[in-house]
Structures are given as C-alpha cells and as structure tokens.
Amino acid sequence: MDCVRVSPASAIPLSLSSLVCLEKLTISADLVFHYSDPGFGSSIYAISQLLKTALFLQHLTLNFHFHINSQLQLPHDTKALWYPLVSLVSRSSSSCINLRVKASKLPGFTAISPEIVTSSLASCPALMQMVRRGVLVIIPVMPDPPVPEVNEPSDKSIVTPPTSSGNINDRKQRKWLANLWPFGKPGEG
Amino acid sequence: MSLPDDVLDHILSFLQSDLRALKACSQSHPKFIPLVERYLYATVTLYDNNTISQNGLGTAQFMTLLSDNPHIASYIRSLEVEVTYDLIESVQYLEDIASVLRMCSLLNKITLKQIHSGWAALPEAFRLAFLDCLHLSSMKAVCIIYVYGFPLTALEYAKNLKQLTLRGWTPDHDFIPKRSTYPLLEDLSVQDCGGITLEKIIIWVQAQNLRSLEFLGPCDTTREVWLLQSLLSSCSNSLVNLNLDIWTGCKSSCANHLLKVITN
C-alpha cells in the first residue's frame, strides 16, 4: 500500500456496509460554497455516497460548518442550492437526521452564520416538508457567548473553597437567599 | 420543611457540570457542604503551573485543600493533568500532582495532556504515580493527548479499561497488543495518529466488542483511507456508534478526492 495523497486514480472509498450493528452515525464536515460553480463543496455528495453503504442506520447526525469563499450572499434559489442535501436526506436509511448548523473559521473562507443558513434552509420547501414529517431536525449551533464577569466574594474564597472543615458557624460570612430558601433555616432541620 | 439527604444528593447530581451553581449551593447552607463536595471535586484538572482550574483552584491550592481534607480525594472520579513543562517550577508541580494521584483510589477516568516535552522527560515520581493509576480496578477511561512516547504497554494491566482516547500518539516498539493480555475496549477515539499506530490498534480491537469509534482523521492519503477501512472492518460485528470527522479543515480535500473516485 503506497502512501501518496488521495487522488482519483488511487483512492479507496470508504464503505460502511460491513458494519451490521451500526445504529448511530455522526459525520462532521466543512461545506464551502463556491460561487464560480454554484453549490456547496462536494462533501455532501461524498457523504451521500458513503451513507448509501450504511444499511441499518437509525440515527444520523450531520455537523456541518458552512463557509463561503467571498462576502457574497447565498443565492435565493434555495431549491437548487439545497438539492444535494434534500437528496442526502431522502436517500438515507436513517429514520431521523439531526442537522447541526455550525459556523467555524476555515482559513481563506468566511464563515456563514447559523442564522443565515437556517433561514436559507427554511426557504427550501422540500427540506421543510422533511422537517414537518420529523425526518429532519435542524439545530443551529450558536457560538458560545462570552463568559460573563462574576465578582468572586473575595480572593480568600478562591484559595480556600468551602469545605466540611470550614468555619460554618460564622453566619456573617454566609449569604442567605431569604426568599428562595426552601429547606428551612439552619438549625431547624 | 427539610428534604432527606438522598433527595438533596439526587438534586445536586444534576448540577455536576455547573461548578458555579455547586459552589453557590455550598455557600448557601452548611448542610450542603458535604453533599456538594462529592460533585464539586468529581472532576479535577491540575496543571504544572499556577493556572487556576474551573473549580477555582490552582494545583498548589488543591494540594492544600487535600492536605486539610484528605477525604476529598475519594470524591475524585475524573482527573485531568495538563503539562506544559516549560518552567523550572514544573517539576515541583508534577511531584505534587504525583502525590494527588497516589491519593486517588477511586478514579474512573484519567487524562494526560502534554504540550511540549515527551513522556520520558517528566519526573519519575509523576510517571510512576500515573502508571499506577492506570492499574486501579476502578479505572474505565484513559485519554492520552499528544504525549510523545507514552508507553501504551502500561495498559496491559488496566484490566477494567473500556474507553481509550489517543491524540497524536505513536507507539513504542514494545507495544504489540495481544488480545489475550490487553483489555477489551468498548469505546475508542483516535486522532492524529500515524499509520503504525492504526495498524496496532486494528490488531488490538479485532474481534473485540468495540461499540463506539470516533475517528477524527487524518484521512488524506490512500494508506490512511485504507487503514480507516480496515479499522472499521475489524470491528464490523460490534460497532454501534461511529463518529467520523474526516471532511473538516484541511481534511476536506480528502472529501473532494473521494467524491471524484466514487463518481468515476
């Protein structure tokens, strides 16, 4: 077996047909939109071909990161744009497909936000029909929000966290949530 | 009204991943402190520097905490050690971490992340303590993340190991996984491992009951594609859950090539 980069002449396509017990499959992929040859990068079709070999699949999750190769917008012809995805979903043996729409940075490309992608997906009648039938679940995955700054009570509390050996009788150091306290006051329990 | 401890414990168990909420609970009532501790310290990350982990403690503070409250060691189920080894103080930190490792007798999962140096450069006390942890009867999951030269032969005695995660690992020459002596894995995750590693992994998992496989690439060469296919075939009768990430980032070029092959 040689060790050259995969090329049309020498690649060995993957097949999942031998996996007779396979129930759950998760596939992650970058989908890059090319304006010169309109449509998302060929991963969808390649994945579709792979899925044909998964004969007993019950749950499929697609983690797709969408990118565009310029600042251009997605085309309005969503029927044509999403045809490969419609084809993938309709041909899959999985009874339910989770499509997780993500944005991540791919060098040289601009990430398309999950809101824009889901909006475009929602404009595709064939996909929406699949959503209504429960075959497809579209999940926009938003980037993590910035962690809010929380003022720690004091540096001491960081160094010495609450432990069973702490001074639990010093009530002045405790903060009580009077209106939310469901378990009775200390000493009553 | 006062809820029984077991009910409170059950409620707190839902907060395991929310350390901020757990800390707030522990500060809200003294009765909560012993109940919260088992979840607050179930997962611990230690560094070979003064980095503060998510539970608000640095390695030195955690050592002090354990010294004052040794019972906390029995609450630790998952321990992650991140090693940069770029400071002279790292040696002392790692020796402290070795002391923590020796106290943790009920670990389920251990993770070693290394950034710069290889396994052999780490202090002997740390290496021995880490390897001893692998042999705990409670140990179910081991994650080796970019630790050059880590001796996977040590897993030979990890009889109850079920999950293995390997990132950027190249096998030592001694590692010849015989199915009769190495543990039966159920869950395997592989990323950035070379062809030699995959070949040995294939031997290991062949005819085992591997139920879950995560393959995060690379899959850019004919050899890597062939090895992935062989890996899949080696667990064809047991694999239930498969996670493939071979079409993202630089790996996406592989997808384009594969497409052409399939369509030709």
Interface residues (C-beta under 8 A of the other chain):
Chain A: M1 D2 C3 V4 R5 V6 S7 P8 S10 A11 I12 P13 L14 S15 L16 S18 L19 V20 C21 L22 E23 K24 L25 T26 I27 S28 A29 D30 V32 G41 S42 S43 Y45 A46 I47 Q49 N63 H65 L106 V150 E152 P153 S157 I158 V159 T160 P161 P162 T163 S164 S165 G166 I168 R174 K175 W176 L177 W181 P182 F183 G184 P186 E188 G189
Chain B: M1 S2 L3 L8 R20 K23 S26 Q27 S28 H29 P30 K31 I33 P34 V36 E37 L40 I52 N55 G56 L57 Q61 T64 L65 D68 N69 H71 I72 G195 C219 D220 T221 T222 R223 V225 W226 L228 Q229 L232 S233 S236 N237 S238 L239 V240 N241 L242 N243 L244 D245 W247 T248 G249 S252 S253 C254 A255 N256 H257 L258 L259 K260 V261 I262 T263 N264
